[in-house]
Amino acid sequence: MSGGDGTRRVRAGRRTVEVHRPDKVLFPGGGDAKEYTKGDLVDYHRAVAPFMLPHLRGRPLMLERRPDGIDGPTFMQKNTPDHYPEWITRVEVAKEGGTVRHVVCDDTATLLYLADQAGITLHRWLSRAGSVDHPDRLVFDLDPAGDDFDAVREAARLLGELLDELELPSALMTTGSRGLHVIVPLNGRHAFDEVRSFARDVADTLGDAHPDRLTTAARKKDRGERLYLDVQRNAYAQTAVAPFTVRPRPGAPVATPITWDQLDDPELHARRWTIADAVEQARANPWSGLLNRGRALGPARRRLNALRG
């Protein structure tokens, strides 16, 4: 329903969320890209909520806000403003010299409220509010030097094979930007330092086996044209883009979970899905049951050490 003041009111469970200036263009059209408004962003979040919320609940968020659309200034918001409704969950976490009060998105109403705030991209912690020092996700970010998706596809295959050897389940996601994320579910009993050390050793093992194509060099000037195996997100207070979140690029591409079989699809690329069709992919349940299989790293660490000799 709409108000006479240009405000749209959207029902979400027991709450009604006001959407201000729903006709405001956040994603200008042009070329092959369609135009999308704030109202379109809200509608997408409402439709995708059942599939997206399980990946958000209980996790501190950082919001990437673009109040003037994707061509305007970016605000990376960690602290929750005082004017946010009291029904939105917050969690206070330690940072150097103090604390930060992050938003936690536990329900559809919160998701729609953040869309009204032009929170285009939601970046989530890899740990949950009740145990912020112990991640239950490990993320490898496959980041190409340019926009070479074939290199990303190949790196994902190699990484997937290595994780299979280590007997670790893994999930695949387009980033909506240029690359892919490979996500390993953990049991939440390892501290960040141990998880990042393990991820770095996995990446180094892969990089050492394919030094002409892959690298773990943190400095861009040391990478050349090689694909960067980025494990830096596996640290306290670091974030990764959430599954089904929108990226601030033309056409409103979405970070979208896929199956390993979809890696072979010649049509696949990092921006394959947008807010126009990502819900259809969500309904196919590409990660069916996979993220419930959180693993301990001890056995995988022993297998990795044996491989590394």
VEXMARLUM-552336 format. One record per residue (C-alpha): residue number from 1; residue in three letters; x, y, z. Coordinates in steps of 0.02 Angstrom, whole numbers, always signed. Layout:
residues N
<rec n="NUM" res="ALA" c1="X" c2="Y" c3="Z"/>
...
//
This chain:
residues 309
<rec n="1" res="MET" c1="+0" c2="+0" c3="+0"/>
<rec n="2" res="SER" c1="+56" c2="+178" c3="-34"/>
<rec n="3" res="GLY" c1="+37" c2="+338" c3="+63"/>
<rec n="4" res="GLY" c1="-6" c2="+506" c3="-12"/>
<rec n="5" res="ASP" c1="+169" c2="+566" c3="+38"/>
<rec n="6" res="GLY" c1="+253" c2="+449" c3="-87"/>
<rec n="7" res="THR" c1="+291" c2="+324" c3="+50"/>
<rec n="8" res="ARG" c1="+250" c2="+141" c3="+20"/>
<rec n="9" res="ARG" c1="+204" c2="+28" c3="+165"/>
<rec n="10" res="VAL" c1="+253" c2="-154" c3="+152"/>
<rec n="11" res="ARG" c1="+190" c2="-290" c3="+268"/>
<rec n="12" res="ALA" c1="+322" c2="-411" c3="+334"/>
<rec n="13" res="GLY" c1="+259" c2="-534" c3="+462"/>
<rec n="14" res="ARG" c1="+188" c2="-437" c3="+609"/>
<rec n="15" res="ARG" c1="+270" c2="-275" c3="+555"/>
<rec n="16" res="THR" c1="+241" c2="-142" c3="+423"/>
<rec n="17" res="VAL" c1="+396" c2="-63" c3="+348"/>
<rec n="18" res="GLU" c1="+390" c2="+109" c3="+268"/>
<rec n="19" res="VAL" c1="+482" c2="+125" c3="+104"/>
<rec n="20" res="HIS" c1="+526" c2="+306" c3="+68"/>
<rec n="21" res="ARG" c1="+541" c2="+366" c3="-112"/>
<rec n="22" res="PRO" c1="+512" c2="+191" c3="-186"/>
<rec n="23" res="ASP" c1="+526" c2="+262" c3="-363"/>
<rec n="24" res="LYS" c1="+703" c2="+326" c3="-333"/>
<rec n="25" res="VAL" c1="+819" c2="+248" c3="-462"/>
<rec n="26" res="LEU" c1="+963" c2="+157" c3="-376"/>
<rec n="27" res="PHE" c1="+1026" c2="+63" c3="-529"/>
<rec n="28" res="PRO" c1="+1019" c2="+173" c3="-686"/>
<rec n="29" res="GLY" c1="+990" c2="+78" c3="-848"/>
<rec n="30" res="GLY" c1="+1101" c2="+89" c3="-1000"/>
<rec n="31" res="GLY" c1="+1175" c2="-32" c3="-1127"/>
<rec n="32" res="ASP" c1="+1114" c2="-206" c3="-1082"/>
<rec n="33" res="ALA" c1="+1078" c2="-157" c3="-902"/>
<rec n="34" res="LYS" c1="+900" c2="-131" c3="-841"/>
<rec n="35" res="GLU" c1="+849" c2="+11" c3="-727"/>
<rec n="36" res="TYR" c1="+798" c2="-34" c3="-550"/>
<rec n="37" res="THR" c1="+720" c2="+74" c3="-414"/>
<rec n="38" res="LYS" c1="+722" c2="+64" c3="-225"/>
<rec n="39" res="GLY" c1="+549" c2="-15" c3="-237"/>
<rec n="40" res="ASP" c1="+622" c2="-151" c3="-349"/>
<rec n="41" res="LEU" c1="+760" c2="-182" c3="-220"/>
<rec n="42" res="VAL" c1="+629" c2="-199" c3="-82"/>
<rec n="43" res="ASP" c1="+524" c2="-318" c3="-187"/>
<rec n="44" res="TYR" c1="+676" c2="-426" c3="-222"/>
<rec n="45" res="HIS" c1="+721" c2="-436" c3="-37"/>
<rec n="46" res="ARG" c1="+542" c2="-480" c3="+8"/>
<rec n="47" res="ALA" c1="+543" c2="-623" c3="-118"/>
<rec n="48" res="VAL" c1="+716" c2="-688" c3="-75"/>
<rec n="49" res="ALA" c1="+698" c2="-672" c3="+115"/>
<rec n="50" res="PRO" c1="+655" c2="-856" c3="+149"/>
<rec n="51" res="PHE" c1="+815" c2="-909" c3="+61"/>
<rec n="52" res="MET" c1="+928" c2="-767" c3="+118"/>
<rec n="53" res="LEU" c1="+884" c2="-753" c3="+303"/>
<rec n="54" res="PRO" c1="+962" c2="-921" c3="+354"/>
<rec n="55" res="HIS" c1="+1130" c2="-850" c3="+296"/>
<rec n="56" res="LEU" c1="+1107" c2="-688" c3="+396"/>
<rec n="57" res="ARG" c1="+1025" c2="-735" c3="+561"/>
<rec n="58" res="GLY" c1="+1134" c2="-709" c3="+713"/>
<rec n="59" res="ARG" c1="+1278" c2="-631" c3="+615"/>
<rec n="60" res="PRO" c1="+1345" c2="-453" c3="+635"/>
<rec n="61" res="LEU" c1="+1327" c2="-357" c3="+471"/>
<rec n="62" res="MET" c1="+1415" c2="-216" c3="+384"/>
<rec n="63" res="LEU" c1="+1302" c2="-121" c3="+265"/>
<rec n="64" res="GLU" c1="+1361" c2="-48" c3="+100"/>
<rec n="65" res="ARG" c1="+1240" c2="+97" c3="+76"/>
<rec n="66" res="ARG" c1="+1213" c2="+199" c3="-82"/>
<rec n="67" res="PRO" c1="+1075" c2="+324" c3="-40"/>
<rec n="68" res="ASP" c1="+1098" c2="+414" c3="-207"/>
<rec n="69" res="GLY" c1="+1110" c2="+254" c3="-309"/>
<rec n="70" res="ILE" c1="+1260" c2="+158" c3="-370"/>
<rec n="71" res="ASP" c1="+1338" c2="+311" c3="-452"/>
<rec n="72" res="GLY" c1="+1334" c2="+410" c3="-289"/>
<rec n="73" res="PRO" c1="+1441" c2="+404" c3="-132"/>
<rec n="74" res="THR" c1="+1465" c2="+241" c3="-36"/>
<rec n="75" res="PHE" c1="+1440" c2="+226" c3="+151"/>
<rec n="76" res="MET" c1="+1511" c2="+72" c3="+238"/>
<rec n="77" res="GLN" c1="+1406" c2="+65" c3="+395"/>
<rec n="78" res="LYS" c1="+1459" c2="-43" c3="+542"/>
<rec n="79" res="ASN" c1="+1381" c2="+49" c3="+689"/>
<rec n="80" res="THR" c1="+1191" c2="+47" c3="+703"/>
<rec n="81" res="PRO" c1="+1118" c2="+224" c3="+703"/>
<rec n="82" res="ASP" c1="+1011" c2="+270" c3="+855"/>
<rec n="83" res="HIS" c1="+860" c2="+307" c3="+745"/>
<rec n="84" res="TYR" c1="+845" c2="+126" c3="+685"/>
<rec n="85" res="PRO" c1="+686" c2="+45" c3="+755"/>
<rec n="86" res="GLU" c1="+703" c2="-39" c3="+925"/>
<rec n="87" res="TRP" c1="+639" c2="-204" c3="+852"/>
<rec n="88" res="ILE" c1="+797" c2="-224" c3="+745"/>
<rec n="89" res="THR" c1="+922" c2="-339" c3="+831"/>
<rec n="90" res="ARG" c1="+1093" c2="-266" c3="+875"/>
<rec n="91" res="VAL" c1="+1250" c2="-348" c3="+940"/>
<rec n="92" res="GLU" c1="+1392" c2="-258" c3="+1027"/>
<rec n="93" res="VAL" c1="+1563" c2="-329" c3="+982"/>
<rec n="94" res="ALA" c1="+1738" c2="-282" c3="+1034"/>
<rec n="95" res="LYS" c1="+1854" c2="-181" c3="+922"/>
<rec n="96" res="GLU" c1="+2020" c2="-100" c3="+956"/>
<rec n="97" res="GLY" c1="+1991" c2="+35" c3="+1086"/>
<rec n="98" res="GLY" c1="+1805" c2="+5" c3="+1108"/>
<rec n="99" res="THR" c1="+1652" c2="-82" c3="+1036"/>
<rec n="100" res="VAL" c1="+1542" c2="-78" c3="+881"/>
<rec n="101" res="ARG" c1="+1354" c2="-106" c3="+884"/>
<rec n="102" res="HIS" c1="+1315" c2="-202" c3="+725"/>
<rec n="103" res="VAL" c1="+1145" c2="-236" c3="+650"/>
<rec n="104" res="VAL" c1="+1091" c2="-419" c3="+647"/>
<rec n="105" res="CYS" c1="+960" c2="-464" c3="+515"/>
<rec n="106" res="ASP" c1="+847" c2="-594" c3="+594"/>
<rec n="107" res="ASP" c1="+685" c2="-567" c3="+499"/>
<rec n="108" res="THR" c1="+605" c2="-504" c3="+338"/>
<rec n="109" res="ALA" c1="+554" c2="-337" c3="+413"/>
<rec n="110" res="THR" c1="+737" c2="-297" c3="+452"/>
<rec n="111" res="LEU" c1="+789" c2="-349" c3="+277"/>
<rec n="112" res="LEU" c1="+660" c2="-229" c3="+202"/>
<rec n="113" res="TYR" c1="+709" c2="-89" c3="+321"/>
<rec n="114" res="LEU" c1="+891" c2="-105" c3="+267"/>
<rec n="115" res="ALA" c1="+837" c2="-99" c3="+84"/>
<rec n="116" res="ASP" c1="+741" c2="+61" c3="+122"/>
<rec n="117" res="GLN" c1="+904" c2="+131" c3="+192"/>
<rec n="118" res="ALA" c1="+982" c2="+92" c3="+22"/>
<rec n="119" res="GLY" c1="+1084" c2="-45" c3="+105"/>
<rec n="120" res="ILE" c1="+1121" c2="-122" c3="-64"/>
<rec n="121" res="THR" c1="+1253" c2="-248" c3="-11"/>
<rec n="122" res="LEU" c1="+1254" c2="-342" c3="+154"/>
<rec n="123" res="HIS" c1="+1426" c2="-400" c3="+211"/>
<rec n="124" res="ARG" c1="+1414" c2="-531" c3="+348"/>
<rec n="125" res="TRP" c1="+1533" c2="-594" c3="+480"/>
<rec n="126" res="LEU" c1="+1589" c2="-775" c3="+466"/>
<rec n="127" res="SER" c1="+1547" c2="-801" c3="+650"/>
<rec n="128" res="ARG" c1="+1386" c2="-778" c3="+748"/>
<rec n="129" res="ALA" c1="+1342" c2="-655" c3="+885"/>
<rec n="130" res="GLY" c1="+1348" c2="-787" c3="+1022"/>
<rec n="131" res="SER" c1="+1525" c2="-841" c3="+976"/>
<rec n="132" res="VAL" c1="+1607" c2="-700" c3="+880"/>
<rec n="133" res="ASP" c1="+1784" c2="-769" c3="+898"/>
<rec n="134" res="HIS" c1="+1742" c2="-938" c3="+820"/>
<rec n="135" res="PRO" c1="+1687" c2="-939" c3="+637"/>
<rec n="136" res="ASP" c1="+1571" c2="-1071" c3="+568"/>
<rec n="137" res="ARG" c1="+1616" c2="-1027" c3="+389"/>
<rec n="138" res="LEU" c1="+1782" c2="-1024" c3="+298"/>
<rec n="139" res="VAL" c1="+1790" c2="-924" c3="+136"/>
<rec n="140" res="PHE" c1="+1909" c2="-930" c3="-12"/>
<rec n="141" res="ASP" c1="+1885" c2="-779" c3="-125"/>
<rec n="142" res="LEU" c1="+1941" c2="-816" c3="-304"/>
<rec n="143" res="ASP" c1="+1988" c2="-645" c3="-369"/>
<rec n="144" res="PRO" c1="+2047" c2="-631" c3="-551"/>
<rec n="145" res="ALA" c1="+2173" c2="-501" c3="-609"/>
<rec n="146" res="GLY" c1="+2048" c2="-435" c3="-737"/>
<rec n="147" res="ASP" c1="+1876" c2="-499" c3="-784"/>
<rec n="148" res="ASP" c1="+1937" c2="-670" c3="-842"/>
<rec n="149" res="PHE" c1="+1803" c2="-789" c3="-781"/>
<rec n="150" res="ASP" c1="+1882" c2="-941" c3="-862"/>
<rec n="151" res="ALA" c1="+2029" c2="-920" c3="-742"/>
<rec n="152" res="VAL" c1="+1905" c2="-911" c3="-597"/>
<rec n="153" res="ARG" c1="+1815" c2="-1067" c3="-657"/>
<rec n="154" res="GLU" c1="+1978" c2="-1164" c3="-669"/>
<rec n="155" res="ALA" c1="+2038" c2="-1107" c3="-497"/>
<rec n="156" res="ALA" c1="+1871" c2="-1159" c3="-421"/>
<rec n="157" res="ARG" c1="+1886" c2="-1333" c3="-497"/>
<rec n="158" res="LEU" c1="+2062" c2="-1354" c3="-429"/>
<rec n="159" res="LEU" c1="+2013" c2="-1291" c3="-257"/>
<rec n="160" res="GLY" c1="+1859" c2="-1401" c3="-253"/>
<rec n="161" res="GLU" c1="+1965" c2="-1554" c3="-296"/>
<rec n="162" res="LEU" c1="+2089" c2="-1514" c3="-157"/>
<rec n="163" res="LEU" c1="+1949" c2="-1489" c3="-30"/>
<rec n="164" res="ASP" c1="+1876" c2="-1657" c3="-84"/>
<rec n="165" res="GLU" c1="+2046" c2="-1736" c3="-51"/>
<rec n="166" res="LEU" c1="+2043" c2="-1657" c3="+122"/>
<rec n="167" res="GLU" c1="+1866" c2="-1728" c3="+144"/>
<rec n="168" res="LEU" c1="+1791" c2="-1556" c3="+174"/>
<rec n="169" res="PRO" c1="+1620" c2="-1511" c3="+101"/>
<rec n="170" res="SER" c1="+1619" c2="-1350" c3="+1"/>
<rec n="171" res="ALA" c1="+1490" c2="-1232" c3="-74"/>
<rec n="172" res="LEU" c1="+1509" c2="-1119" c3="-225"/>
<rec n="173" res="MET" c1="+1440" c2="-942" c3="-249"/>
<rec n="174" res="THR" c1="+1455" c2="-810" c3="-383"/>
<rec n="175" res="THR" c1="+1505" c2="-644" c3="-304"/>
<rec n="176" res="GLY" c1="+1400" c2="-535" c3="-418"/>
<rec n="177" res="SER" c1="+1561" c2="-443" c3="-458"/>
<rec n="178" res="ARG" c1="+1706" c2="-533" c3="-544"/>
<rec n="179" res="GLY" c1="+1742" c2="-695" c3="-452"/>
<rec n="180" res="LEU" c1="+1678" c2="-841" c3="-351"/>
<rec n="181" res="HIS" c1="+1678" c2="-884" c3="-166"/>
<rec n="182" res="VAL" c1="+1711" c2="-1061" c3="-108"/>
<rec n="183" res="ILE" c1="+1636" c2="-1085" c3="+66"/>
<rec n="184" res="VAL" c1="+1675" c2="-1224" c3="+189"/>
<rec n="185" res="PRO" c1="+1555" c2="-1253" c3="+336"/>
<rec n="186" res="LEU" c1="+1644" c2="-1270" c3="+503"/>
<rec n="187" res="ASN" c1="+1585" c2="-1333" c3="+672"/>
<rec n="188" res="GLY" c1="+1622" c2="-1165" c3="+756"/>
<rec n="189" res="ARG" c1="+1751" c2="-1233" c3="+878"/>
<rec n="190" res="HIS" c1="+1908" c2="-1159" c3="+800"/>
<rec n="191" res="ALA" c1="+1969" c2="-981" c3="+831"/>
<rec n="192" res="PHE" c1="+1994" c2="-863" c3="+684"/>
<rec n="193" res="ASP" c1="+2184" c2="-876" c3="+687"/>
<rec n="194" res="GLU" c1="+2178" c2="-1064" c3="+669"/>
<rec n="195" res="VAL" c1="+2049" c2="-1055" c3="+529"/>
<rec n="196" res="ARG" c1="+2145" c2="-923" c3="+431"/>
<rec n="197" res="SER" c1="+2309" c2="-1018" c3="+453"/>
<rec n="198" res="PHE" c1="+2227" c2="-1175" c3="+383"/>
<rec n="199" res="ALA" c1="+2149" c2="-1077" c3="+237"/>
<rec n="200" res="ARG" c1="+2317" c2="-998" c3="+198"/>
<rec n="201" res="ASP" c1="+2404" c2="-1168" c3="+194"/>
<rec n="202" res="VAL" c1="+2270" c2="-1237" c3="+78"/>
<rec n="203" res="ALA" c1="+2290" c2="-1087" c3="-38"/>
<rec n="204" res="ASP" c1="+2481" c2="-1099" c3="-31"/>
<rec n="205" res="THR" c1="+2472" c2="-1285" c3="-74"/>
<rec n="206" res="LEU" c1="+2366" c2="-1246" c3="-226"/>
<rec n="207" res="GLY" c1="+2473" c2="-1096" c3="-275"/>
<rec n="208" res="ASP" c1="+2633" c2="-1198" c3="-262"/>
<rec n="209" res="ALA" c1="+2558" c2="-1332" c3="-376"/>
<rec n="210" res="HIS" c1="+2506" c2="-1203" c3="-508"/>
<rec n="211" res="PRO" c1="+2629" c2="-1057" c3="-489"/>
<rec n="212" res="ASP" c1="+2599" c2="-993" c3="-666"/>
<rec n="213" res="ARG" c1="+2411" c2="-973" c3="-641"/>
<rec n="214" res="LEU" c1="+2377" c2="-948" c3="-454"/>
<rec n="215" res="THR" c1="+2453" c2="-841" c3="-317"/>
<rec n="216" res="THR" c1="+2432" c2="-798" c3="-134"/>
<rec n="217" res="ALA" c1="+2533" c2="-637" c3="-150"/>
<rec n="218" res="ALA" c1="+2442" c2="-501" c3="-52"/>
<rec n="219" res="ARG" c1="+2517" c2="-358" c3="-155"/>
<rec n="220" res="LYS" c1="+2440" c2="-330" c3="-325"/>
<rec n="221" res="LYS" c1="+2608" c2="-289" c3="-403"/>
<rec n="222" res="ASP" c1="+2671" c2="-463" c3="-356"/>
<rec n="223" res="ARG" c1="+2526" c2="-555" c3="-437"/>
<rec n="224" res="GLY" c1="+2546" c2="-512" c3="-620"/>
<rec n="225" res="GLU" c1="+2406" c2="-592" c3="-720"/>
<rec n="226" res="ARG" c1="+2384" c2="-736" c3="-597"/>
<rec n="227" res="LEU" c1="+2223" c2="-765" c3="-503"/>
<rec n="228" res="TYR" c1="+2231" c2="-717" c3="-319"/>
<rec n="229" res="LEU" c1="+2177" c2="-847" c3="-191"/>
<rec n="230" res="ASP" c1="+2117" c2="-728" c3="-55"/>
<rec n="231" res="VAL" c1="+2096" c2="-796" c3="+122"/>
<rec n="232" res="GLN" c1="+2104" c2="-628" c3="+212"/>
<rec n="233" res="ARG" c1="+1918" c2="-629" c3="+255"/>
<rec n="234" res="ASN" c1="+1948" c2="-770" c3="+379"/>
<rec n="235" res="ALA" c1="+1990" c2="-653" c3="+522"/>
<rec n="236" res="TYR" c1="+1898" c2="-571" c3="+667"/>
<rec n="237" res="ALA" c1="+1787" c2="-426" c3="+612"/>
<rec n="238" res="GLN" c1="+1816" c2="-461" c3="+427"/>
<rec n="239" res="THR" c1="+1663" c2="-489" c3="+319"/>
<rec n="240" res="ALA" c1="+1611" c2="-576" c3="+158"/>
<rec n="241" res="VAL" c1="+1465" c2="-533" c3="+44"/>
<rec n="242" res="ALA" c1="+1310" c2="-627" c3="+100"/>
<rec n="243" res="PRO" c1="+1225" c2="-755" c3="-12"/>
<rec n="244" res="PHE" c1="+1086" c2="-673" c3="-116"/>
<rec n="245" res="THR" c1="+1145" c2="-496" c3="-79"/>
<rec n="246" res="VAL" c1="+1146" c2="-368" c3="-220"/>
<rec n="247" res="ARG" c1="+1304" c2="-285" c3="-283"/>
<rec n="248" res="PRO" c1="+1314" c2="-100" c3="-330"/>
<rec n="249" res="ARG" c1="+1344" c2="-128" c3="-515"/>
<rec n="250" res="PRO" c1="+1239" c2="-95" c3="-671"/>
<rec n="251" res="GLY" c1="+1095" c2="-217" c3="-688"/>
<rec n="252" res="ALA" c1="+1089" c2="-258" c3="-500"/>
<rec n="253" res="PRO" c1="+1188" c2="-422" c3="-503"/>
<rec n="254" res="VAL" c1="+1169" c2="-540" c3="-356"/>
<rec n="255" res="ALA" c1="+1294" c2="-647" c3="-260"/>
<rec n="256" res="THR" c1="+1213" c2="-815" c3="-297"/>
<rec n="257" res="PRO" c1="+1240" c2="-991" c3="-229"/>
<rec n="258" res="ILE" c1="+1265" c2="-1121" c3="-366"/>
<rec n="259" res="THR" c1="+1297" c2="-1308" c3="-376"/>
<rec n="260" res="TRP" c1="+1466" c2="-1377" c3="-426"/>
<rec n="261" res="ASP" c1="+1386" c2="-1445" c3="-585"/>
<rec n="262" res="GLN" c1="+1338" c2="-1268" c3="-635"/>
<rec n="263" res="LEU" c1="+1523" c2="-1224" c3="-642"/>
<rec n="264" res="ASP" c1="+1525" c2="-1313" c3="-812"/>
<rec n="265" res="ASP" c1="+1386" c2="-1204" c3="-884"/>
<rec n="266" res="PRO" c1="+1464" c2="-1099" c3="-1024"/>
<rec n="267" res="GLU" c1="+1339" c2="-960" c3="-983"/>
<rec n="268" res="LEU" c1="+1404" c2="-945" c3="-805"/>
<rec n="269" res="HIS" c1="+1494" c2="-787" c3="-751"/>
<rec n="270" res="ALA" c1="+1508" c2="-688" c3="-589"/>
<rec n="271" res="ARG" c1="+1360" c2="-575" c3="-632"/>
<rec n="272" res="ARG" c1="+1252" c2="-713" c3="-709"/>
<rec n="273" res="TRP" c1="+1103" c2="-680" c3="-592"/>
<rec n="274" res="THR" c1="+1019" c2="-514" c3="-553"/>
<rec n="275" res="ILE" c1="+872" c2="-462" c3="-445"/>
<rec n="276" res="ALA" c1="+763" c2="-512" c3="-594"/>
<rec n="277" res="ASP" c1="+803" c2="-699" c3="-585"/>
<rec n="278" res="ALA" c1="+904" c2="-741" c3="-428"/>
<rec n="279" res="VAL" c1="+749" c2="-798" c3="-332"/>
<rec n="280" res="GLU" c1="+721" c2="-933" c3="-463"/>
<rec n="281" res="GLN" c1="+897" c2="-998" c3="-432"/>
<rec n="282" res="ALA" c1="+867" c2="-988" c3="-244"/>
<rec n="283" res="ARG" c1="+712" c2="-1098" c3="-259"/>
<rec n="284" res="ALA" c1="+820" c2="-1234" c3="-339"/>
<rec n="285" res="ASN" c1="+910" c2="-1249" c3="-171"/>
<rec n="286" res="PRO" c1="+1086" c2="-1265" c3="-243"/>
<rec n="287" res="TRP" c1="+1167" c2="-1290" c3="-71"/>
<rec n="288" res="SER" c1="+1040" c2="-1420" c3="-13"/>
<rec n="289" res="GLY" c1="+1090" c2="-1475" c3="+163"/>
<rec n="290" res="LEU" c1="+1272" c2="-1434" c3="+133"/>
<rec n="291" res="LEU" c1="+1298" c2="-1297" c3="+260"/>
<rec n="292" res="ASN" c1="+1229" c2="-1404" c3="+401"/>
<rec n="293" res="ARG" c1="+1380" c2="-1517" c3="+386"/>
<rec n="294" res="GLY" c1="+1502" c2="-1409" c3="+486"/>
<rec n="295" res="ARG" c1="+1669" c2="-1495" c3="+506"/>
<rec n="296" res="ALA" c1="+1814" c2="-1493" c3="+627"/>
<rec n="297" res="LEU" c1="+1979" c2="-1447" c3="+544"/>
<rec n="298" res="GLY" c1="+2090" c2="-1572" c3="+637"/>
<rec n="299" res="PRO" c1="+2070" c2="-1719" c3="+516"/>
<rec n="300" res="ALA" c1="+2083" c2="-1604" c3="+364"/>
<rec n="301" res="ARG" c1="+2240" c2="-1523" c3="+437"/>
<rec n="302" res="ARG" c1="+2321" c2="-1695" c3="+455"/>
<rec n="303" res="ARG" c1="+2277" c2="-1739" c3="+275"/>
<rec n="304" res="LEU" c1="+2345" c2="-1572" c3="+214"/>
<rec n="305" res="ASN" c1="+2508" c2="-1595" c3="+309"/>
<rec n="306" res="ALA" c1="+2528" c2="-1767" c3="+231"/>
<rec n="307" res="LEU" c1="+2500" c2="-1693" c3="+57"/>
<rec n="308" res="ARG" c1="+2626" c2="-1555" c3="+89"/>
<rec n="309" res="GLY" c1="+2753" c2="-1683" c3="+148"/>
//
